[in-house]
Amino acid sequence: MDFVIFILAIASLIWGADFIINQSEKIAIRLHIPEFIIGATLVALGTSLPEMAASIAATINGKTDMAISNVIGSNILNISLVLAIIFLIITNIKSDRDFFAKDSSWALFPVMLFILMGIDGKIDKFDGILLLILMVAYILFLIKQAHGIGIEQIEDIKEDNGFGWIKTITLLLVGFILVIAGAHFTVESASAIAKTFGVSEWIIGIVLISVGTSMPELVVSVLAALKGKTDMAIGNIIGSNLANITMVIGFSALIRDLPIDLTNPLVVFNVSTMVVATIMLIYITANRLYSKPAGISLLILLAIFLKETMDNMFI
């Protein structure tokens, strides 16, 4: 029964996030916000909503291991699974954006900062504030990137003739209710599963919850790539991973300190895998290796990550 509740809760998280993204986009278009900014911020931040809701709910319930491991697992899966699938199913991938020059620091710096903050054994409120400031800096960077292209895009935006504030706000509230309820039951059912099978909450967070909360990134990025919008697909991964560390960990740390044991071999391995995955992302974008061999390489990393993690499954 716990597995059924878990699946339904994850579905609620994803549906709720989808409602929030769609209705927020409609409001942004209604207010004549440039489409570039809508895509660069709402898509990346919106697909991180499930991780944020699940980790904050876990933190409130005192399950801090789940809060951190969910973020680490999601970041690994976003690169090693989502990008791998894109590279394997899409042929002749072309990208106009120089991700190495413009986005590599945003991919790696938050990861290294997270590790430095965790050396003392916890991510505290001060660390959380610094992470949130970094997210603000990223949003300002995106706005600066959009400077000069907004006027033309505003003119091209076609407003939804069926737009209505009451309908949109109602659906937005429904989305938030689904996300909040889904987060609560995701954490509770995951905890019950962990107790039933004698599995640590860290493992549940880094494998079970992270797989579920990474589904929005998978769907959005693959659909974008299929439509030829490779820049949006890769940008979504970079933005989502940044949001996971800065916003998810940041807000969770404001609620209570998040202990992290960097002397634990499994934790060290998982964090190291996140670093390796990020470096692989930077290397691939630097050399524009958007190909099947790159996808296979990422899947090999995923297989190593899953094998080592599952070997340490039981408490």
C-alpha positions in Angstrom: 0.0 0.0 0.0 2.9 2.3 0.8 4.2 1.9 -2.8 0.8 2.8 -4.2 0.6 6.0 -2.0 4.2 6.8 -3.0 3.4 6.6 -6.8 0.2 8.6 -6.4 2.1 11.2 -4.3 4.8 11.6 -6.9 2.1 11.9 -9.6 0.5 14.7 -7.5 3.9 16.5 -7.3 4.4 16.3 -11.1 0.8 17.3 -12.0 0.9 20.1 -9.5 4.2 21.4 -10.8 2.8 21.2 -14.4 -0.2 23.3 -13.3 2.0 25.9 -11.7 4.3 26.2 -14.7 1.5 26.5 -17.2 -0.5 29.0 -15.3 2.5 31.1 -14.3 3.5 31.2 -18.0 0.0 32.5 -18.9 0.3 35.2 -16.2 3.8 36.2 -17.4 2.6 36.4 -21.0 -0.5 38.4 -19.9 1.9 40.9 -18.2 4.1 41.1 -21.3 7.2 39.5 -19.8 9.6 38.4 -22.5 9.3 34.8 -23.6 13.1 34.2 -23.2 12.8 35.1 -19.5 9.7 33.0 -19.1 11.5 29.9 -20.6 14.8 30.5 -18.8 13.3 31.0 -15.4 9.9 29.4 -15.1 10.8 26.2 -16.9 14.0 25.6 -14.9 12.6 26.6 -11.6 9.2 25.0 -12.2 10.7 21.6 -12.9 12.5 21.8 -9.6 9.3 22.3 -7.6 8.9 18.6 -6.9 12.4 18.4 -5.4 11.8 21.6 -3.4 8.5 20.4 -2.0 9.8 16.9 -1.2 12.9 18.2 0.5 11.2 21.0 2.5 8.6 18.5 3.7 11.3 16.0 4.7 13.1 18.8 6.6 10.0 19.9 8.4 9.5 16.2 9.4 13.1 16.0 10.6 14.1 13.7 7.8 17.1 15.8 6.7 18.9 12.8 5.1 16.1 12.6 2.6 16.2 16.4 1.9 19.9 16.4 0.9 20.0 13.0 -0.8 17.0 13.9 -3.0 18.9 16.9 -4.3 22.1 14.9 -4.9 20.2 12.1 -6.6 18.2 14.4 -8.8 21.2 16.3 -10.0 23.0 13.0 -10.9 19.9 11.7 -12.7 19.3 15.0 -14.6 22.7 14.6 -16.2 23.3 10.9 -16.4 19.8 9.9 -17.4 17.9 12.8 -18.9 20.8 14.1 -21.1 21.8 10.6 -21.9 18.3 9.8 -23.3 18.4 13.1 -25.3 21.7 12.2 -26.9 20.6 8.6 -27.7 17.2 9.4 -29.3 18.0 12.7 -31.0 20.1 12.8 -34.2 22.0 15.8 -35.5 21.8 17.8 -32.3 22.8 21.4 -32.9 23.1 24.1 -30.3 23.5 27.9 -30.9 24.5 28.7 -27.3 28.0 28.4 -26.0 27.2 26.7 -22.8 30.8 26.2 -21.8 31.6 30.0 -22.0 28.2 31.2 -20.6 26.9 28.5 -18.2 29.8 26.2 -17.1 30.4 28.2 -13.9 26.7 28.1 -13.0 26.9 24.3 -13.3 30.0 23.6 -11.3 30.3 26.5 -8.8 27.1 25.7 -6.7 28.3 22.0 -6.4 31.7 23.0 -5.1 30.2 25.6 -2.8 27.8 23.0 -1.4 30.8 20.7 -0.6 32.7 23.5 1.1 29.7 24.3 3.2 29.3 20.7 4.2 32.9 20.3 5.5 31.8 21.3 9.0 29.2 18.6 9.0 26.1 20.7 8.3 24.4 23.2 6.0 23.2 25.9 8.4 21.0 29.0 8.0 23.8 31.2 6.9 24.8 28.7 4.2 21.2 28.6 3.1 21.1 32.4 2.7 24.3 32.4 0.6 22.8 29.7 -1.6 19.6 31.7 -2.2 21.7 34.8 -3.0 23.5 32.7 -5.6 20.1 31.8 -7.1 19.2 35.5 -7.3 22.5 36.2 -9.1 21.7 33.5 -11.6 18.2 35.0 -12.3 19.9 38.5 -12.8 22.4 36.8 -15.1 19.5 35.4 -17.2 17.7 38.8 -17.3 21.0 40.4 -18.5 21.3 37.7 -21.2 17.8 38.6 -22.4 18.5 42.3 -22.6 17.8 43.7 -26.0 15.7 40.8 -27.3 12.6 41.4 -25.2 10.8 44.0 -27.4 10.6 41.8 -30.5 9.6 38.8 -28.5 6.9 40.7 -26.7 5.4 41.7 -30.0 5.4 38.1 -31.2 3.6 36.8 -28.1 0.0 35.8 -28.8 -2.1 36.0 -25.7 -4.5 33.2 -24.9 -8.0 34.4 -25.9 -9.4 32.1 -23.2 -7.3 33.7 -20.4 -9.2 34.6 -17.3 -7.8 35.7 -14.0 -10.2 33.6 -11.9 -9.6 30.4 -13.8 -5.8 30.9 -13.9 -5.5 31.7 -10.2 -7.8 28.8 -9.3 -5.7 26.4 -11.3 -2.6 27.9 -9.8 -3.9 27.3 -6.3 -4.9 23.7 -7.3 -1.3 23.2 -8.4 0.1 24.4 -5.1 -2.3 22.2 -3.2 -1.3 19.1 -5.3 2.4 19.9 -4.8 2.1 20.4 -1.0 -0.1 17.3 -0.5 2.1 15.3 -2.9 5.3 16.3 -1.0 3.8 15.3 2.4 2.7 11.9 1.2 5.9 11.3 -0.8 8.0 11.7 2.4 5.6 9.8 4.7 5.2 6.8 2.3 8.9 6.8 1.5 9.7 6.7 5.2 7.3 3.8 5.7 9.0 1.9 2.8 12.4 2.5 4.3 11.2 1.1 7.7 9.5 -1.9 6.1 12.5 -3.0 4.2 15.2 -1.8 6.6 16.6 0.7 4.0 18.2 3.9 5.1 16.4 7.2 4.5 19.5 8.4 2.5 19.0 5.5 0.0 15.3 6.2 -0.3 15.9 9.8 -1.0 18.8 9.4 -3.4 17.2 6.7 -5.5 13.4 6.4 -5.0 12.4 10.0 -4.4 15.0 11.5 -6.8 13.8 9.3 -9.6 10.2 10.5 -9.2 11.0 14.2 -8.7 13.3 14.1 -11.8 10.4 13.2 -14.1 9.5 16.8 -15.0 13.0 17.5 -16.1 13.0 14.3 -18.2 9.7 15.2 -19.9 10.4 18.9 -20.5 13.9 18.3 -21.8 13.1 15.4 -24.1 10.1 17.2 -25.6 12.2 20.3 -26.1 14.9 18.3 -27.8 12.4 16.5 -30.0 11.2 19.9 -31.1 14.7 20.9 -32.0 15.1 23.2 -29.0 18.4 21.7 -27.8 19.4 24.9 -26.0 16.3 24.8 -23.9 16.8 21.2 -23.1 20.4 21.6 -21.9 19.7 24.9 -20.3 16.8 23.4 -18.3 19.2 20.8 -16.9 21.8 23.4 -15.9 19.1 25.7 -14.4 17.3 22.8 -12.6 20.5 21.5 -11.1 21.4 25.0 -9.9 17.9 25.5 -8.5 18.1 22.2 -6.7 21.2 23.1 -4.8 20.6 26.8 -4.2 16.8 27.0 -3.7 15.9 23.5 -2.4 18.9 23.2 0.0 18.8 26.9 0.7 15.1 27.0 1.8 15.5 23.7 3.7 18.5 25.0 5.6 16.4 28.0 6.7 14.0 25.7 8.3 16.6 23.7 10.3 20.3 22.9 10.0 20.9 20.0 7.5 23.5 17.5 8.8 25.8 15.9 6.2 28.4 13.4 7.0 31.2 13.8 4.5 33.2 11.0 6.3 30.5 8.4 5.4 31.9 6.5 2.3 28.4 6.3 0.6 27.8 10.0 1.1 31.3 10.8 -0.3 30.7 8.5 -3.2 27.3 10.0 -4.0 28.6 13.6 -3.8 31.7 12.6 -5.9 29.4 11.2 -8.5 27.5 14.5 -8.6 30.8 16.3 -9.2 31.9 13.8 -11.9 28.5 14.1 -13.7 28.8 17.9 -13.6 32.3 17.9 -15.0 31.2 15.5 -17.7 28.4 17.9 -18.6 30.9 20.8 -18.8 33.3 18.7 -21.0 30.5 17.6 -23.3 29.2 21.2 -23.8 32.8 22.6 -24.2 33.4 20.2 -27.1 29.8 20.1 -28.3 29.8 16.3 -28.0 26.1 15.9 -28.4 26.2 12.4 -29.7 25.3 8.8 -28.8 28.8 8.0 -27.4 28.3 10.8 -25.0 24.9 9.4 -24.0 26.4 6.0 -23.5 29.2 7.4 -21.3 26.6 9.2 -19.1 24.6 5.9 -18.8 27.8 4.1 -17.7 28.2 6.7 -14.9 24.5 6.1 -14.0 25.0 2.4 -13.8 28.1 2.7 -11.6 26.1 5.1 -9.3 23.1 2.8 -9.0 25.2 -0.3 -8.4 27.4 1.2 -5.7 24.4 2.8 -4.0 22.3 -0.3 -4.1 25.2 -2.4 -2.7 24.9 -0.2 0.4 21.1 -0.3 0.4 20.4 -1.9 3.8 21.1 -0.3 7.1 
